[in-house]
Structures are given as C-alpha cells and as structure tokens.
Amino acid sequence: HTKEFGHGTSNVKFLQGNIDKLDELSLAPNSFDLIISNCVINLVENKTKVLADVYKLLKPGGEMYFSDVYSNRRISKELQANPVLWGECLSGALYWNDFLRTAKKVGFNDPRSVKNNPITIENKAIEAECGDLQFFSVTYRLWKIDALEDACEDYGQAVAYKGTMENNKNSFDLDDHHNFPTKKIMTVCGNTYLMLQATRYKEHFEFYGTWDTHYGI
C-alpha cells in the first residue's frame, strides 16, 4: 500500500484482537472515521456489546460499514448450540428485526441496507437441520449521528451530487434506495441529508433547505 498510494513511509498499523473484545485493545473513543467488518458478528455471542463498542470508537459522523448473515426468524437454542451450523455462519445469524432493534438501542438510528442476497444451502443435511429458516447476506451502513431520527422525516430539504468521487463520476449510491445522479437536485429526508452533510461526504454535495419547517413523515 505504501507503494500503491505513493506514501514515503507506511501509514498502516496492524492490531490483532477479537471484535467482541474491542474494549480491551486500548483504542481511543471517538477516533475512527470508518469501521468495517465482513461476516464476523454472526460468530459472536454478545452482538449488542460489539455494536455498542463500535459506536463508542467512531467519531461523530463516523460509520460502520459491514456485511453479515441474517435470518428471517429467531434461531432456536438447539440450533445455536450446533457447532457445525455455527461454524457455517448460520446458527449465529442475527434475526433481521432484532438486529435493527439492537442497532437503534446502542445509538445507530436509521440503519441503511446497501444490498442483500438470499443464501442458499447446498448441503442437504445442513438444510434439513435448518428447516424453514431463511438466510440472507446483507450489507449495512450504520452512522454515528446524534440528530438522526427513528423515521424519515421531511424538512423540505434537497441535495445535489457534484460527481467528484473517484469511480462515482456519474452517480453515487448511498444505500439500496438512494441513488444520486451527478448534478441532479433531489429531495431527501432529514436523516439522508445528515448522512451526507454531517459525514465525510459533505464536500461532494450541494445542500439546499433548512430545518425550520417540518412537513411530516
């Protein structure tokens, strides 16, 4: 990376640890712009602690961007105790609504889905164990923004993407239902406005409107 990005010296530091013990790594609170994770939280028993620890580490306006496995219903304790299913990233999956409740409980209001895909189980024995359970791979964005509300409230605001992000010259996708074509003025809810205005994306957008009038949900 030093060679690829033209740095004189390395600006990368590696730490080894467990995501369920972030509080033991001597990391400074409110110091991270971005925390990413890929298919790890389903393997952790105390998922609430993981999200709470991440929230503490992020700067105001910081983001957790992560992909994990979710289920369409709560998984029984019997299946959770199955080490094979746990190791296959299935029986530790988060029930979709429990995840949303937990994220909001620790401070991540208005979680945004980026993409989701169904997970097919090719092993017949494992499929039989899971029964009617359905699993999904979902990528989420969680923002540490105190002013986010728990619903999309309308304040008559709008934004326009400048087209200034590398590899996103023509448009920018914030999540799976917000695409911003370059230079097109688009109305947004207050939460979306903040996800662009109170974060690292601010310089890439023009912002219109105030918070003076609330028009409802």
N, C-alpha and C positions, 0 to 999 in steps of 0.2 A: 504493500500500500504506500510506503514511503516513495518508492519509485513511480508507481502509477499516478499518484497525485502531486508529485513534484515537491514533496517536503524535504527540507535539508536533513532533518532527523525524524525518527519515528515519533508520532504523537499518539500512539496506541498503547494502552496499558491493559494487561490481561489479569483477571482475578478468577480464581476457581472457587465455586461455592454452590450452595443449593438455593433454588428460588424460594423454598419455604423457610429459609434462614437468612433472608436479606438483612435483617436487623442485627446479624452477628458479623457483618462484613465491614463495619466501621465506615460506611458510606454516609456522606453528608446529606441531611434532609434538604429538600428544595434545591437540588443541584443538577438534576438531569432534564435535558430537553426532550429526550425520547427514550423509551424503554420498549424493547421488542422481545417477543417470545414466540416459539413455534412448537406447538403440541407438547407442552410441558405441564401446564396447570392441571390437566386431567389426571396426571400421575401423583398429584399432591392431595393429601387428605384434607388439610385445612386451607381451603381455597379462599375463604374470607380473609385470612391473615395475609396471604400472598397479595391480594388486591389492595388491602389496607397498607401494607409495607410499600408497595409500588407507589401508591398515592402520596405517601409521605416523602418519597425520594424525588418525585417530579417537581420541577419548578412550576410556579403559576403559569398557565398556558402550555404546559408540557403535555405529552401524550404517551399513552401506552398503545402500541400497535401490535396486535398479536393474533395468531391463528390457533384454534384448538378444536377439540371434539365435543359435540353437544348431542343430547338425546331429546326425544320428543316426550319423555315422561321420566319420573324419578326412578332410579335403578334400585332394585331390591337389595337388602343387606346380604342376601345369599350370593347374588351375582357380584356384589362388591368384594366379597370375600374370596372370589375365584381368582387365584394368582395368574392364570393363563389369560383370562379376559382383561384383567388389569394391565398385564404386560402388553396386550394387544391394543391398549389405549381405548378400550370400550367401556368396561365396567366402572371406570373412574370419570366417565364423561359427565359434564355438567348438564343438568336439566335446564333447558333454554330459559324458562321463566325464573328459576332460582338464581341463575347467573345474573339476569337483569336486576333482580331484587338486591342481590349482594353488591353488584357494582354501584347501584344508587345508594345503598346503605353506607358505603365507605366514602362516598363523595363524588363518584363518577356519574353525574346526571346525564341523561340522554345518550346512552351508548349507541354508536353508529355501526351498522353492519356494512362491510365493504363488499364481501362476496360470500356465498355459501353454496356448498355442493353436497348432495347425498353421498354417504359412504356405503358401498356395497360390501357384503361379507362373502368372500369366496369359499371359505372353509365351512362345509356342511355341518360339522359337529359344533363349531362356534355359533353358527347361525341358529341351530336348534336350541342351544343354551339361551340365546338372546330372545327367542320367541318373536313377539310383535314389536319389540323395541326398534326404533329407527334412529340412525345416527347421521350426523351432519358435520362436515368440516366448515367452520365459519371463521372469517377474519373480521375482527372488531377494532374500532378506534375508540379509546376512552380518553376524555380530555379532563385535565385538572383546571377547571374554570369555575370559580365560586359562583358567578352570576348565572350559570346555566339553570334553566327551569326544567321541571319534570315533564313538560309538554311543549309542543311547537307553538309559541305564542306570536301573534302578528303585531308588529310595531310600524308597519308601513315602510320597511327598510329594503334596500336593494344593494347588489354588488355587481362589479364587472371585473372579470379576469383579464389581466394585462397580457397574458401569453408569454410571460417571462421566465417560466420554469423550464429547465432543460428537460427534453424528452416529453414536454407537455406544451408544445407551441400552439396547437390548435384548440385544445380544451383541457380542462382539469376535472378529474373525478374526486370529489370529497368522500363520497360513500356510494352505496349502490342505488341511491335515488337522487343524487345531486351531481349533475354534470354541468360545468360552466364553460360554454364556448367562448373563445377569445373575443373580447371587446363587446360582448352582448350583456346589456344590463338586465339582471334577473332579480325578481323579488325573492326574499328569503325570510324565514322566521328569525326571531331574536337569537335563538341558540346557534343556528347556522352562521349568522352574522358574527357572533362571538368566536366561533371555531375558526373563522378566517381572520378576524380583526385583532383578537387577543392572543394570537399564536405566531409561529414562525412564518405563516403565510401572509402576514399583513402587507409586506412590501409588494406582493404580487397582485393586489386587488385595489380597485377604487371602491369607496364606500359612500352610500347615499342614505340619508334619513337620520333620525334621532330616536330617542326613547320617550319622547314627550307624550305620544298618544298610543294607547293600547287598543287594538281592534278586535281582540278576542283570539280564540284558538283557530 
